Amino acid sequence: MMDKLNEKTMNLDQFYNKAYLWILDRGPSFILGIVILITGLWLIKVLSRWMSAHMLKREIDPSLSPFLLSLTITVLRILLIIAAMQIIGIQMTIFAALIGALGVAAGLALSGTLQNFASGVLILLLKPFKVGDNIVAQGQEGMVVGIKIFHTIVKTFDNRTVIIPNSKLSNEVIINISASGKRRLDIEMKFSNSIDFGTVKNLINQVLDSSQNILATPERRIGISSIENDGYKVMLNVWINAHGFIDTKMAIQEKLLEDLKMSGLNLPGM
């Protein structure tokens, strides 16, 4: 009985000795790793607040700032945990190999999605167009109603909702119709040779002067675009607001047609 008790006492002493030696050997590294982890988490929290305020001050797109903030904080936390584990003495060889393998597999599986994501970030940062702009892209013309990380939503003028992957918008031609705020309206009409051009020009100017949607600058231009055997063609160029372009065009053409009929200056075939 005494032998067993002595044996247990010796085993316990050996355990205490090994624990004491481990604490002496690993204790400082363990404490340092914990301190670095706690301090790093606090610093990341401070950085998160600073980044949030800085993005708000720089007027970063509201769709992009939360994602960039979350991505940055997540990456910093992962790097901090890995660094703390290295300091404590935990071997990271297996973890690194596993993370690398998962990264390669995820990259192959999500290559298209990642391309859309990268394109979305570029669109939000470089702003080739913004919400509310009228664009022509992928054979679709309409107003941008939403820019997401992976896709852009365009509502066409006949009320169709078109969802376009961002990679298509970053790699191909985009026509931003409303970026400059104004567009040129071109209207061409044909008259017979018996109709005096001066009379036609005066009538067109009267119609344009009565329209509230015509911009004063750049100046309008009215002239003969071509001469044919049975008549001549008159081209008028006026500048109007980009938004509401189609409505303004139809209103001006309707007014021109009415005033021409009232003045007896009918177009061929009328």
Secondary structure, 3 states (H helix, E strand, C coil): CHHHHHHHHHHHHHHHHHHHHHHHHHHHHHHHHHHHHHHHHHHHHHHHHHHHHHHHHCCCCCCCHHHHHHHHHHHHHHHHHHHHHHHHCCCCHHHHHHHHHHHHHHHHHCHHHHHHHHHHHHHHHHCCCCCCCEEEECCEEEEEEEECCCEEEEEECCCCEEEEEHHHHHHCCCEECCCCCEEEEEEEEEECCCCCHHHHHHHHHHHHHHCCCECCCCCCEEEEEEEECCEEEEEEEEEEECCCHHHHHHHHHHHHHHHHHHHCCCCCCC
